[in-house]
Amino acid sequence: MEDDKRTITINDVTYQLSDLSEECIRELTSVKFCDEEIMRLNFKLAAITTAKNAYSTRANELLPKDEAKH
């Protein structure tokens, strides 16, 4: 059986998937989903931050220079 050979390592301990309960496997699947979603959101945040910085730079370039008041 293929599942007998599949393993997962958590906290430096390797477990065979066939030894884990269905509930445990569901929880681990949820952890994996969360990790992937965090990674996706971090990429999205990086892209949006880059765009924001570009907009801010361009807006600063377009501000009137003669009438700057502090």
mmCIF file of the N, C-alpha and C atoms, coordinates in Angstrom:
data_MODEL
# 
_entry.id   MODEL 
# 
loop_
_atom_site.group_PDB 
_atom_site.id 
_atom_site.type_symbol 
_atom_site.label_atom_id 
_atom_site.label_alt_id 
_atom_site.label_comp_id 
_atom_site.label_asym_id 
_atom_site.label_entity_id 
_atom_site.label_seq_id 
_atom_site.pdbx_PDB_ins_code 
_atom_site.Cartn_x 
_atom_site.Cartn_y 
_atom_site.Cartn_z 
_atom_site.occupancy 
_atom_site.B_iso_or_equiv 
_atom_site.pdbx_formal_charge 
_atom_site.auth_seq_id 
_atom_site.auth_comp_id 
_atom_site.auth_asym_id 
_atom_site.auth_atom_id 
_atom_site.pdbx_PDB_model_num 
ATOM 1   N N  . MET A 1 1  ? 0.852  -1.186 0.000  1.00 0.00 ? 1  MET A N  1 
ATOM 2   C CA . MET A 1 1  ? 0.000  0.000  0.000  1.00 0.00 ? 1  MET A CA 1 
ATOM 3   C C  . MET A 1 1  ? 0.890  1.240  0.000  1.00 0.00 ? 1  MET A C  1 
ATOM 4   N N  . GLU A 1 2  ? 0.560  2.202  -0.852 1.00 0.00 ? 2  GLU A N  1 
ATOM 5   C CA . GLU A 1 2  ? 1.376  3.411  -1.005 1.00 0.00 ? 2  GLU A CA 1 
ATOM 6   C C  . GLU A 1 2  ? 1.398  4.264  0.259  1.00 0.00 ? 2  GLU A C  1 
ATOM 7   N N  . ASP A 1 3  ? 0.271  4.401  0.964  1.00 0.00 ? 3  ASP A N  1 
ATOM 8   C CA . ASP A 1 3  ? 0.212  5.220  2.172  1.00 0.00 ? 3  ASP A CA 1 
ATOM 9   C C  . ASP A 1 3  ? 1.159  4.727  3.259  1.00 0.00 ? 3  ASP A C  1 
ATOM 10  N N  . ASP A 1 4  ? 1.465  3.437  3.264  1.00 0.00 ? 4  ASP A N  1 
ATOM 11  C CA . ASP A 1 4  ? 2.365  2.892  4.285  1.00 0.00 ? 4  ASP A CA 1 
ATOM 12  C C  . ASP A 1 4  ? 3.765  3.465  4.168  1.00 0.00 ? 4  ASP A C  1 
ATOM 13  N N  . LYS A 1 5  ? 4.134  3.956  3.004  1.00 0.00 ? 5  LYS A N  1 
ATOM 14  C CA . LYS A 1 5  ? 5.475  4.471  2.782  1.00 0.00 ? 5  LYS A CA 1 
ATOM 15  C C  . LYS A 1 5  ? 5.541  5.995  2.865  1.00 0.00 ? 5  LYS A C  1 
ATOM 16  N N  . ARG A 1 6  ? 4.406  6.662  2.871  1.00 0.00 ? 6  ARG A N  1 
ATOM 17  C CA . ARG A 1 6  ? 4.383  8.129  2.926  1.00 0.00 ? 6  ARG A CA 1 
ATOM 18  C C  . ARG A 1 6  ? 4.595  8.585  4.361  1.00 0.00 ? 6  ARG A C  1 
ATOM 19  N N  . THR A 1 7  ? 5.433  9.614  4.491  1.00 0.00 ? 7  THR A N  1 
ATOM 20  C CA . THR A 1 7  ? 5.757  10.111 5.831  1.00 0.00 ? 7  THR A CA 1 
ATOM 21  C C  . THR A 1 7  ? 5.607  11.626 5.876  1.00 0.00 ? 7  THR A C  1 
ATOM 22  N N  . ILE A 1 8  ? 5.557  12.127 7.100  1.00 0.00 ? 8  ILE A N  1 
ATOM 23  C CA . ILE A 1 8  ? 5.555  13.558 7.360  1.00 0.00 ? 8  ILE A CA 1 
ATOM 24  C C  . ILE A 1 8  ? 6.447  13.786 8.571  1.00 0.00 ? 8  ILE A C  1 
ATOM 25  N N  . THR A 1 9  ? 7.235  14.848 8.533  1.00 0.00 ? 9  THR A N  1 
ATOM 26  C CA . THR A 1 9  ? 8.119  15.175 9.647  1.00 0.00 ? 9  THR A CA 1 
ATOM 27  C C  . THR A 1 9  ? 7.609  16.444 10.325 1.00 0.00 ? 9  THR A C  1 
ATOM 28  N N  . ILE A 1 10 ? 7.381  16.338 11.632 1.00 0.00 ? 10 ILE A N  1 
ATOM 29  C CA . ILE A 1 10 ? 6.902  17.452 12.435 1.00 0.00 ? 10 ILE A CA 1 
ATOM 30  C C  . ILE A 1 10 ? 7.779  17.535 13.679 1.00 0.00 ? 10 ILE A C  1 
ATOM 31  N N  . ASN A 1 11 ? 8.344  18.702 13.911 1.00 0.00 ? 11 ASN A N  1 
ATOM 32  C CA . ASN A 1 11 ? 9.220  18.907 15.070 1.00 0.00 ? 11 ASN A CA 1 
ATOM 33  C C  . ASN A 1 11 ? 10.328 17.858 15.124 1.00 0.00 ? 11 ASN A C  1 
ATOM 34  N N  . ASP A 1 12 ? 10.933 17.602 13.971 1.00 0.00 ? 12 ASP A N  1 
ATOM 35  C CA . ASP A 1 12 ? 12.052 16.651 13.834 1.00 0.00 ? 12 ASP A CA 1 
ATOM 36  C C  . ASP A 1 12 ? 11.676 15.208 14.136 1.00 0.00 ? 12 ASP A C  1 
ATOM 37  N N  . VAL A 1 13 ? 10.393 14.899 14.122 1.00 0.00 ? 13 VAL A N  1 
ATOM 38  C CA . VAL A 1 13 ? 9.937  13.519 14.310 1.00 0.00 ? 13 VAL A CA 1 
ATOM 39  C C  . VAL A 1 13 ? 9.207  13.113 13.029 1.00 0.00 ? 13 VAL A C  1 
ATOM 40  N N  . THR A 1 14 ? 9.585  11.949 12.468 1.00 0.00 ? 14 THR A N  1 
ATOM 41  C CA . THR A 1 14 ? 8.969  11.467 11.241 1.00 0.00 ? 14 THR A CA 1 
ATOM 42  C C  . THR A 1 14 ? 7.863  10.465 11.579 1.00 0.00 ? 14 THR A C  1 
ATOM 43  N N  . TYR A 1 15 ? 6.706  10.695 10.968 1.00 0.00 ? 15 TYR A N  1 
ATOM 44  C CA . TYR A 1 15 ? 5.542  9.835  11.188 1.00 0.00 ? 15 TYR A CA 1 
ATOM 45  C C  . TYR A 1 15 ? 5.112  9.243  9.851  1.00 0.00 ? 15 TYR A C  1 
ATOM 46  N N  . GLN A 1 16 ? 4.650  8.010  9.878  1.00 0.00 ? 16 GLN A N  1 
ATOM 47  C CA . GLN A 1 16 ? 4.027  7.430  8.698  1.00 0.00 ? 16 GLN A CA 1 
ATOM 48  C C  . GLN A 1 16 ? 2.575  7.886  8.676  1.00 0.00 ? 16 GLN A C  1 
ATOM 49  N N  . LEU A 1 17 ? 2.126  8.327  7.512  1.00 0.00 ? 17 LEU A N  1 
ATOM 50  C CA . LEU A 1 17 ? 0.746  8.801  7.412  1.00 0.00 ? 17 LEU A CA 1 
ATOM 51  C C  . LEU A 1 17 ? -0.251 7.713  7.805  1.00 0.00 ? 17 LEU A C  1 
ATOM 52  N N  . SER A 1 18 ? 0.084  6.482  7.533  1.00 0.00 ? 18 SER A N  1 
ATOM 53  C CA . SER A 1 18 ? -0.828 5.388  7.871  1.00 0.00 ? 18 SER A CA 1 
ATOM 54  C C  . SER A 1 18 ? -1.008 5.227  9.378  1.00 0.00 ? 18 SER A C  1 
ATOM 55  N N  . ASP A 1 19 ? -0.103 5.802  10.165 1.00 0.00 ? 19 ASP A N  1 
ATOM 56  C CA . ASP A 1 19 ? -0.204 5.719  11.628 1.00 0.00 ? 19 ASP A CA 1 
ATOM 57  C C  . ASP A 1 19 ? -1.018 6.873  12.229 1.00 0.00 ? 19 ASP A C  1 
ATOM 58  N N  . LEU A 1 20 ? -1.368 7.858  11.421 1.00 0.00 ? 20 LEU A N  1 
ATOM 59  C CA . LEU A 1 20 ? -2.084 9.028  11.922 1.00 0.00 ? 20 LEU A CA 1 
ATOM 60  C C  . LEU A 1 20 ? -3.583 8.838  11.767 1.00 0.00 ? 20 LEU A C  1 
ATOM 61  N N  . SER A 1 21 ? -4.328 9.415  12.691 1.00 0.00 ? 21 SER A N  1 
ATOM 62  C CA . SER A 1 21 ? -5.787 9.345  12.613 1.00 0.00 ? 21 SER A CA 1 
ATOM 63  C C  . SER A 1 21 ? -6.284 10.236 11.475 1.00 0.00 ? 21 SER A C  1 
ATOM 64  N N  . GLU A 1 22 ? -7.493 9.968  11.028 1.00 0.00 ? 22 GLU A N  1 
ATOM 65  C CA . GLU A 1 22 ? -8.087 10.805 9.984  1.00 0.00 ? 22 GLU A CA 1 
ATOM 66  C C  . GLU A 1 22 ? -8.227 12.243 10.466 1.00 0.00 ? 22 GLU A C  1 
ATOM 67  N N  . GLU A 1 23 ? -8.570 12.411 11.740 1.00 0.00 ? 23 GLU A N  1 
ATOM 68  C CA . GLU A 1 23 ? -8.698 13.761 12.290 1.00 0.00 ? 23 GLU A CA 1 
ATOM 69  C C  . GLU A 1 23 ? -7.357 14.488 12.258 1.00 0.00 ? 23 GLU A C  1 
ATOM 70  N N  . CYS A 1 24 ? -6.304 13.791 12.624 1.00 0.00 ? 24 CYS A N  1 
ATOM 71  C CA . CYS A 1 24 ? -4.967 14.394 12.603 1.00 0.00 ? 24 CYS A CA 1 
ATOM 72  C C  . CYS A 1 24 ? -4.590 14.795 11.184 1.00 0.00 ? 24 CYS A C  1 
ATOM 73  N N  . ILE A 1 25 ? -4.865 13.925 10.227 1.00 0.00 ? 25 ILE A N  1 
ATOM 74  C CA . ILE A 1 25 ? -4.549 14.235 8.829  1.00 0.00 ? 25 ILE A CA 1 
ATOM 75  C C  . ILE A 1 25 ? -5.352 15.439 8.362  1.00 0.00 ? 25 ILE A C  1 
ATOM 76  N N  . ARG A 1 26 ? -6.621 15.543 8.763  1.00 0.00 ? 26 ARG A N  1 
ATOM 77  C CA . ARG A 1 26 ? -7.431 16.715 8.401  1.00 0.00 ? 26 ARG A CA 1 
ATOM 78  C C  . ARG A 1 26 ? -6.835 17.986 8.996  1.00 0.00 ? 26 ARG A C  1 
ATOM 79  N N  . GLU A 1 27 ? -6.411 17.912 10.249 1.00 0.00 ? 27 GLU A N  1 
ATOM 80  C CA . GLU A 1 27 ? -5.805 19.095 10.883 1.00 0.00 ? 27 GLU A CA 1 
ATOM 81  C C  . GLU A 1 27 ? -4.509 19.494 10.180 1.00 0.00 ? 27 GLU A C  1 
ATOM 82  N N  . LEU A 1 28 ? -3.695 18.513 9.829  1.00 0.00 ? 28 LEU A N  1 
ATOM 83  C CA . LEU A 1 28 ? -2.442 18.807 9.121  1.00 0.00 ? 28 LEU A CA 1 
ATOM 84  C C  . LEU A 1 28 ? -2.715 19.389 7.735  1.00 0.00 ? 28 LEU A C  1 
ATOM 85  N N  . THR A 1 29 ? -3.768 18.906 7.097  1.00 0.00 ? 29 THR A N  1 
ATOM 86  C CA . THR A 1 29 ? -4.165 19.457 5.809  1.00 0.00 ? 29 THR A CA 1 
ATOM 87  C C  . THR A 1 29 ? -4.569 20.921 5.971  1.00 0.00 ? 29 THR A C  1 
ATOM 88  N N  . SER A 1 30 ? -5.269 21.233 7.057  1.00 0.00 ? 30 SER A N  1 
ATOM 89  C CA . SER A 1 30 ? -5.662 22.618 7.326  1.00 0.00 ? 30 SER A CA 1 
ATOM 90  C C  . SER A 1 30 ? -4.448 23.495 7.600  1.00 0.00 ? 30 SER A C  1 
ATOM 91  N N  . VAL A 1 31 ? -3.474 22.964 8.320  1.00 0.00 ? 31 VAL A N  1 
ATOM 92  C CA . VAL A 1 31 ? -2.234 23.718 8.570  1.00 0.00 ? 31 VAL A CA 1 
ATOM 93  C C  . VAL A 1 31 ? -1.545 24.019 7.245  1.00 0.00 ? 31 VAL A C  1 
ATOM 94  N N  . LYS A 1 32 ? -1.472 23.024 6.371  1.00 0.00 ? 32 LYS A N  1 
ATOM 95  C CA . LYS A 1 32 ? -0.836 23.219 5.064  1.00 0.00 ? 32 LYS A CA 1 
ATOM 96  C C  . LYS A 1 32 ? -1.588 24.281 4.265  1.00 0.00 ? 32 LYS A C  1 
ATOM 97  N N  . PHE A 1 33 ? -2.916 24.218 4.278  1.00 0.00 ? 33 PHE A N  1 
ATOM 98  C CA . PHE A 1 33 ? -3.714 25.229 3.584  1.00 0.00 ? 33 PHE A CA 1 
ATOM 99  C C  . PHE A 1 33 ? -3.389 26.621 4.120  1.00 0.00 ? 33 PHE A C  1 
ATOM 100 N N  . CYS A 1 34 ? -3.337 26.761 5.434  1.00 0.00 ? 34 CYS A N  1 
ATOM 101 C CA . CYS A 1 34 ? -3.046 28.060 6.046  1.00 0.00 ? 34 CYS A CA 1 
ATOM 102 C C  . CYS A 1 34 ? -1.671 28.556 5.650  1.00 0.00 ? 34 CYS A C  1 
ATOM 103 N N  . ASP A 1 35 ? -0.679 27.685 5.659  1.00 0.00 ? 35 ASP A N  1 
ATOM 104 C CA . ASP A 1 35 ? 0.676  28.075 5.241  1.00 0.00 ? 35 ASP A CA 1 
ATOM 105 C C  . ASP A 1 35 ? 0.683  28.567 3.798  1.00 0.00 ? 35 ASP A C  1 
ATOM 106 N N  . GLU A 1 36 ? -0.017 27.851 2.925  1.00 0.00 ? 36 GLU A N  1 
ATOM 107 C CA . GLU A 1 36 ? -0.068 28.245 1.515  1.00 0.00 ? 36 GLU A CA 1 
ATOM 108 C C  . GLU A 1 36 ? -0.806 29.572 1.346  1.00 0.00 ? 36 GLU A C  1 
ATOM 109 N N  . GLU A 1 37 ? -1.872 29.768 2.108  1.00 0.00 ? 37 GLU A N  1 
ATOM 110 C CA . GLU A 1 37 ? -2.639 31.015 2.017  1.00 0.00 ? 37 GLU A CA 1 
ATOM 111 C C  . GLU A 1 37 ? -1.812 32.186 2.527  1.00 0.00 ? 37 GLU A C  1 
ATOM 112 N N  . ILE A 1 38 ? -1.065 31.988 3.603  1.00 0.00 ? 38 ILE A N  1 
ATOM 113 C CA . ILE A 1 38 ? -0.174 33.035 4.125  1.00 0.00 ? 38 ILE A CA 1 
ATOM 114 C C  . ILE A 1 38 ? 0.864  33.405 3.065  1.00 0.00 ? 38 ILE A C  1 
ATOM 115 N N  . MET A 1 39 ? 1.423  32.407 2.406  1.00 0.00 ? 39 MET A N  1 
ATOM 116 C CA . MET A 1 39 ? 2.419  32.666 1.365  1.00 0.00 ? 39 MET A CA 1 
ATOM 117 C C  . MET A 1 39 ? 1.785  33.444 0.209  1.00 0.00 ? 39 MET A C  1 
ATOM 118 N N  . ARG A 1 40 ? 0.584  33.041 -0.211 1.00 0.00 ? 40 ARG A N  1 
ATOM 119 C CA . ARG A 1 40 ? -0.106 33.730 -1.293 1.00 0.00 ? 40 ARG A CA 1 
ATOM 120 C C  . ARG A 1 40 ? -0.377 35.186 -0.916 1.00 0.00 ? 40 ARG A C  1 
ATOM 121 N N  . LEU A 1 41 ? -0.836 35.402 0.308  1.00 0.00 ? 41 LEU A N  1 
ATOM 122 C CA . LEU A 1 41 ? -1.128 36.759 0.764  1.00 0.00 ? 41 LEU A CA 1 
ATOM 123 C C  . LEU A 1 41 ? 0.134  37.599 0.898  1.00 0.00 ? 41 LEU A C  1 
ATOM 124 N N  . ASN A 1 42 ? 1.236  36.988 1.309  1.00 0.00 ? 42 ASN A N  1 
ATOM 125 C CA . ASN A 1 42 ? 2.503  37.724 1.394  1.00 0.00 ? 42 ASN A CA 1 
ATOM 126 C C  . ASN A 1 42 ? 2.971  38.175 0.013  1.00 0.00 ? 42 ASN A C  1 
ATOM 127 N N  . PHE A 1 43 ? 2.798  37.313 -1.008 1.00 0.00 ? 43 PHE A N  1 
ATOM 128 C CA . PHE A 1 43 ? 3.142  37.717 -2.376 1.00 0.00 ? 43 PHE A CA 1 
ATOM 129 C C  . PHE A 1 43 ? 2.247  38.864 -2.824 1.00 0.00 ? 43 PHE A C  1 
ATOM 130 N N  . LYS A 1 44 ? 0.964  38.762 -2.504 1.00 0.00 ? 44 LYS A N  1 
ATOM 131 C CA . LYS A 1 44 ? 0.016  39.811 -2.872 1.00 0.00 ? 44 LYS A CA 1 
ATOM 132 C C  . LYS A 1 44 ? 0.367  41.120 -2.161 1.00 0.00 ? 44 LYS A C  1 
ATOM 133 N N  . LEU A 1 45 ? 0.700  41.032 -0.878 1.00 0.00 ? 45 LEU A N  1 
ATOM 134 C CA . LEU A 1 45 ? 1.094  42.217 -0.115 1.00 0.00 ? 45 LEU A CA 1 
ATOM 135 C C  . LEU A 1 45 ? 2.336  42.866 -0.719 1.00 0.00 ? 45 LEU A C  1 
ATOM 136 N N  . ALA A 1 46 ? 3.298  42.052 -1.118 1.00 0.00 ? 46 ALA A N  1 
ATOM 137 C CA . ALA A 1 46 ? 4.519  42.596 -1.725 1.00 0.00 ? 46 ALA A CA 1 
ATOM 138 C C  . ALA A 1 46 ? 4.201  43.331 -3.028 1.00 0.00 ? 46 ALA A C  1 
ATOM 139 N N  . ALA A 1 47 ? 3.323  42.758 -3.840 1.00 0.00 ? 47 ALA A N  1 
ATOM 140 C CA . ALA A 1 47 ? 2.953  43.396 -5.102 1.00 0.00 ? 47 ALA A CA 1 
ATOM 141 C C  . ALA A 1 47 ? 2.216  44.705 -4.852 1.00 0.00 ? 47 ALA A C  1 
ATOM 142 N N  . ILE A 1 48 ? 1.293  44.711 -3.908 1.00 0.00 ? 48 ILE A N  1 
ATOM 143 C CA . ILE A 1 48 ? 0.526  45.920 -3.611 1.00 0.00 ? 48 ILE A CA 1 
ATOM 144 C C  . ILE A 1 48 ? 1.419  46.994 -2.999 1.00 0.00 ? 48 ILE A C  1 
ATOM 145 N N  . THR A 1 49 ? 2.354  46.595 -2.153 1.00 0.00 ? 49 THR A N  1 
ATOM 146 C CA . THR A 1 49 ? 3.291  47.550 -1.555 1.00 0.00 ? 49 THR A CA 1 
ATOM 147 C C  . THR A 1 49 ? 4.165  48.188 -2.632 1.00 0.00 ? 49 THR A C  1 
ATOM 148 N N  . THR A 1 50 ? 4.612  47.382 -3.587 1.00 0.00 ? 50 THR A N  1 
ATOM 149 C CA . THR A 1 50 ? 5.408  47.907 -4.693 1.00 0.00 ? 50 THR A CA 1 
ATOM 150 C C  . THR A 1 50 ? 4.601  48.921 -5.502 1.00 0.00 ? 50 THR A C  1 
ATOM 151 N N  . ALA A 1 51 ? 3.357  48.590 -5.784 1.00 0.00 ? 51 ALA A N  1 
ATOM 152 C CA . ALA A 1 51 ? 2.498  49.510 -6.537 1.00 0.00 ? 51 ALA A CA 1 
ATOM 153 C C  . ALA A 1 51 ? 2.271  50.799 -5.748 1.00 0.00 ? 51 ALA A C  1 
ATOM 154 N N  . LYS A 1 52 ? 2.004  50.667 -4.457 1.00 0.00 ? 52 LYS A N  1 
ATOM 155 C CA . LYS A 1 52 ? 1.788  51.851 -3.615 1.00 0.00 ? 52 LYS A CA 1 
ATOM 156 C C  . LYS A 1 52 ? 3.010  52.758 -3.639 1.00 0.00 ? 52 LYS A C  1 
ATOM 157 N N  . ASN A 1 53 ? 4.189  52.178 -3.522 1.00 0.00 ? 53 ASN A N  1 
ATOM 158 C CA . ASN A 1 53 ? 5.419  52.965 -3.549 1.00 0.00 ? 53 ASN A CA 1 
ATOM 159 C C  . ASN A 1 53 ? 5.590  53.681 -4.878 1.00 0.00 ? 53 ASN A C  1 
ATOM 160 N N  . ALA A 1 54 ? 5.250  53.005 -5.980 1.00 0.00 ? 54 ALA A N  1 
ATOM 161 C CA . ALA A 1 54 ? 5.348  53.641 -7.299 1.00 0.00 ? 54 ALA A CA 1 
ATOM 162 C C  . ALA A 1 54 ? 4.359  54.794 -7.404 1.00 0.00 ? 54 ALA A C  1 
ATOM 163 N N  . TYR A 1 55 ? 3.127  54.594 -6.944 1.00 0.00 ? 55 TYR A N  1 
ATOM 164 C CA . TYR A 1 55 ? 2.137  55.677 -6.970 1.00 0.00 ? 55 TYR A CA 1 
ATOM 165 C C  . TYR A 1 55 ? 2.589  56.856 -6.106 1.00 0.00 ? 55 TYR A C  1 
ATOM 166 N N  . SER A 1 56 ? 3.131  56.561 -4.940 1.00 0.00 ? 56 SER A N  1 
ATOM 167 C CA . SER A 1 56 ? 3.592  57.624 -4.045 1.00 0.00 ? 56 SER A CA 1 
ATOM 168 C C  . SER A 1 56 ? 4.736  58.407 -4.669 1.00 0.00 ? 56 SER A C  1 
ATOM 169 N N  . THR A 1 57 ? 5.666  57.701 -5.291 1.00 0.00 ? 57 THR A N  1 
ATOM 170 C CA . THR A 1 57 ? 6.795  58.361 -5.948 1.00 0.00 ? 57 THR A CA 1 
ATOM 171 C C  . THR A 1 57 ? 6.301  59.261 -7.071 1.00 0.00 ? 57 THR A C  1 
ATOM 172 N N  . ARG A 1 58 ? 5.384  58.741 -7.887 1.00 0.00 ? 58 ARG A N  1 
ATOM 173 C CA . ARG A 1 58 ? 4.870  59.537 -9.002 1.00 0.00 ? 58 ARG A CA 1 
ATOM 174 C C  . ARG A 1 58 ? 4.064  60.727 -8.491 1.00 0.00 ? 58 ARG A C  1 
ATOM 175 N N  . ALA A 1 59 ? 3.246  60.539 -7.468 1.00 0.00 ? 59 ALA A N  1 
ATOM 176 C CA . ALA A 1 59 ? 2.478  61.661 -6.910 1.00 0.00 ? 59 ALA A CA 1 
ATOM 177 C C  . ALA A 1 59 ? 3.426  62.736 -6.390 1.00 0.00 ? 59 ALA A C  1 
ATOM 178 N N  . ASN A 1 60 ? 4.501  62.325 -5.731 1.00 0.00 ? 60 ASN A N  1 
ATOM 179 C CA . ASN A 1 60 ? 5.487  63.279 -5.217 1.00 0.00 ? 60 ASN A CA 1 
ATOM 180 C C  . ASN A 1 60 ? 6.129  64.069 -6.356 1.00 0.00 ? 60 ASN A C  1 
ATOM 181 N N  . GLU A 1 61 ? 6.402  63.394 -7.470 1.00 0.00 ? 61 GLU A N  1 
ATOM 182 C CA . GLU A 1 61 ? 6.975  64.074 -8.635 1.00 0.00 ? 61 GLU A CA 1 
ATOM 183 C C  . GLU A 1 61 ? 6.004  65.101 -9.213 1.00 0.00 ? 61 GLU A C  1 
ATOM 184 N N  . LEU A 1 62 ? 4.714  64.855 -9.086 1.00 0.00 ? 62 LEU A N  1 
ATOM 185 C CA . LEU A 1 62 ? 3.701  65.731 -9.667 1.00 0.00 ? 62 LEU A CA 1 
ATOM 186 C C  . LEU A 1 62 ? 3.289  66.882 -8.757 1.00 0.00 ? 62 LEU A C  1 
ATOM 187 N N  . LEU A 1 63 ? 3.730  66.869 -7.512 1.00 0.00 ? 63 LEU A N  1 
ATOM 188 C CA . LEU A 1 63 ? 3.385  67.955 -6.594 1.00 0.00 ? 63 LEU A CA 1 
ATOM 189 C C  . LEU A 1 63 ? 4.046  69.251 -7.056 1.00 0.00 ? 63 LEU A C  1 
ATOM 190 N N  . PRO A 1 64 ? 3.322  70.357 -6.905 1.00 0.00 ? 64 PRO A N  1 
ATOM 191 C CA . PRO A 1 64 ? 3.932  71.643 -7.280 1.00 0.00 ? 64 PRO A CA 1 
ATOM 192 C C  . PRO A 1 64 ? 5.164  71.915 -6.415 1.00 0.00 ? 64 PRO A C  1 
ATOM 193 N N  . LYS A 1 65 ? 6.235  72.317 -7.038 1.00 0.00 ? 65 LYS A N  1 
ATOM 194 C CA . LYS A 1 65 ? 7.482  72.578 -6.317 1.00 0.00 ? 65 LYS A CA 1 
ATOM 195 C C  . LYS A 1 65 ? 7.582  74.030 -5.865 1.00 0.00 ? 65 LYS A C  1 
ATOM 196 N N  . ASP A 1 66 ? 7.010  74.949 -6.629 1.00 0.00 ? 66 ASP A N  1 
ATOM 197 C CA . ASP A 1 66 ? 7.135  76.378 -6.335 1.00 0.00 ? 66 ASP A CA 1 
ATOM 198 C C  . ASP A 1 66 ? 6.360  76.777 -5.087 1.00 0.00 ? 66 ASP A C  1 
ATOM 199 N N  . GLU A 1 67 ? 5.251  76.137 -4.853 1.00 0.00 ? 67 GLU A N  1 
ATOM 200 C CA . GLU A 1 67 ? 4.347  76.575 -3.812 1.00 0.00 ? 67 GLU A CA 1 
ATOM 201 C C  . GLU A 1 67 ? 4.408  75.676 -2.565 1.00 0.00 ? 67 GLU A C  1 
ATOM 202 N N  . ALA A 1 68 ? 5.474  74.968 -2.401 1.00 0.00 ? 68 ALA A N  1 
ATOM 203 C CA . ALA A 1 68 ? 5.574  74.074 -1.254 1.00 0.00 ? 68 ALA A CA 1 
ATOM 204 C C  . ALA A 1 68 ? 5.550  74.870 0.024  1.00 0.00 ? 68 ALA A C  1 
ATOM 205 N N  . LYS A 1 69 ? 4.652  74.519 0.923  1.00 0.00 ? 69 LYS A N  1 
ATOM 206 C CA . LYS A 1 69 ? 4.518  75.210 2.216  1.00 0.00 ? 69 LYS A CA 1 
ATOM 207 C C  . LYS A 1 69 ? 4.702  74.200 3.330  1.00 0.00 ? 69 LYS A C  1 
ATOM 208 N N  . HIS A 1 70 ? 5.395  74.590 4.334  1.00 0.00 ? 70 HIS A N  1 
ATOM 209 C CA . HIS A 1 70 ? 5.640  73.688 5.468  1.00 0.00 ? 70 HIS A CA 1 
ATOM 210 C C  . HIS A 1 70 ? 4.929  74.198 6.649  1.00 0.00 ? 70 HIS A C  1 
# 
